Amino acid sequence: MVETIINSVIGVIVSGVVGYLIGALRNYKKRLQEREIEAKVIKDALKTLLQSNLTNTYFAYENIGKIPDYVYRNWLNELKMYEQLGGNDYIHTLSDKMKHWDITVTDILGR
């Protein structure tokens, strides 16, 4: 009889622990999916901001046909980040056109 009670108690405890673990796993999976969605939204937003800034910089200097070296370096860094985020839109066409522009060497630090 004591053995039956112990087995019953152990069965209840094990069932409770298993149920708790299954619930915790479901919650973890749900939070993980939410974080993945948030990460994708942030990635897409950043890609859009980079694309916008790359486009704006291009058109700010397009009519001049030359660009300061520090602006061009920043543009190339932004282009690299844009590509790493999966951006491959018309920006590459702009990049190809920029390669033919004059790059004005500046000394913005006054050295």
C-alpha positions as CSV (number, residue, x, y, z in Angstrom):
1,M,0.0,0.0,0.0
2,V,2.8,2.5,0.8
3,E,4.4,1.5,-2.4
4,T,1.3,2.3,-4.3
5,I,1.0,5.7,-2.7
6,I,4.7,6.5,-3.4
7,N,4.2,5.4,-7.0
8,S,1.1,7.6,-7.3
9,V,2.9,10.6,-5.8
10,I,5.9,10.1,-8.0
11,G,3.6,9.9,-11.0
12,V,1.8,13.1,-10.1
13,I,5.1,14.9,-9.5
14,V,6.6,13.7,-12.8
15,S,3.5,14.6,-14.7
16,G,3.5,18.1,-13.2
17,V,7.2,18.6,-14.0
18,V,6.7,17.4,-17.6
19,G,3.7,19.6,-18.0
20,Y,5.6,22.6,-16.6
21,L,8.6,21.9,-18.9
22,I,6.3,21.6,-22.0
23,G,4.6,24.9,-21.1
24,A,8.0,26.6,-20.5
25,L,9.2,25.3,-23.9
26,R,6.2,26.6,-25.7
27,N,6.6,30.0,-24.1
28,Y,10.3,30.0,-25.0
29,K,9.5,29.1,-28.6
30,K,6.9,31.9,-28.8
31,R,9.4,34.5,-27.4
32,L,12.0,33.3,-29.8
33,Q,9.7,33.7,-32.7
34,E,8.8,37.2,-31.5
35,R,12.4,38.1,-31.3
36,E,13.1,36.7,-34.8
37,I,10.3,38.9,-36.1
38,E,11.6,41.9,-34.3
39,A,15.1,41.3,-35.6
40,K,13.8,41.1,-39.2
41,V,11.8,44.3,-38.8
42,I,14.9,46.1,-37.4
43,K,17.1,44.7,-40.2
44,D,14.6,45.8,-42.9
45,A,14.3,49.3,-41.3
46,L,18.0,49.7,-41.1
47,K,18.4,48.5,-44.7
48,T,15.7,51.1,-45.8
49,L,17.5,53.9,-43.9
50,L,20.8,53.0,-45.5
51,Q,19.2,52.9,-48.9
52,S,17.6,56.3,-48.4
53,N,20.9,57.8,-47.2
54,L,22.9,56.3,-50.0
55,T,20.4,57.6,-52.5
56,N,20.2,61.1,-50.9
57,T,24.0,61.4,-50.9
58,Y,24.2,60.3,-54.5
59,F,21.8,62.9,-55.7
60,A,23.3,65.6,-53.5
61,Y,26.6,65.3,-55.5
62,E,25.3,64.0,-58.9
63,N,25.1,67.4,-60.6
64,I,28.5,68.4,-59.3
65,G,30.2,65.2,-60.6
66,K,32.6,65.1,-57.7
67,I,32.4,64.2,-54.0
68,P,34.6,64.9,-51.0
69,D,36.7,61.9,-50.0
70,Y,35.3,61.6,-46.5
71,V,31.8,61.6,-47.8
72,Y,32.7,58.9,-50.4
73,R,34.4,56.8,-47.8
74,N,31.3,57.0,-45.6
75,W,29.2,56.2,-48.7
76,L,31.2,53.1,-49.4
77,N,31.0,52.0,-45.7
78,E,27.2,52.4,-45.8
79,L,27.1,50.5,-49.1
80,K,29.0,47.6,-47.5
81,M,26.5,47.5,-44.6
82,Y,23.6,47.8,-47.0
83,E,24.9,44.8,-48.9
84,Q,25.5,42.8,-45.8
85,L,21.8,43.3,-44.9
86,G,20.8,41.9,-48.2
87,G,20.4,45.1,-50.1
88,N,21.0,44.8,-53.8
89,D,18.7,47.3,-55.4
90,Y,19.4,50.1,-57.7
91,I,22.1,51.3,-55.4
92,H,24.6,49.3,-57.3
93,T,23.8,51.3,-60.4
94,L,24.4,54.5,-58.5
95,S,27.7,53.0,-57.2
96,D,28.9,52.2,-60.7
97,K,28.1,55.8,-61.8
98,M,29.9,57.3,-58.8
99,K,33.1,55.4,-59.7
100,H,33.5,57.9,-62.5
101,W,33.3,61.0,-60.4
102,D,36.2,63.0,-59.1
103,I,37.0,62.5,-55.5
104,T,38.0,65.8,-53.8
105,V,40.7,65.2,-51.2
106,T,40.0,67.2,-48.1
107,D,41.7,67.9,-44.9
108,I,38.7,68.1,-42.6
109,L,40.8,67.7,-39.5
110,G,43.1,70.7,-40.4
111,R,46.3,68.8,-40.2
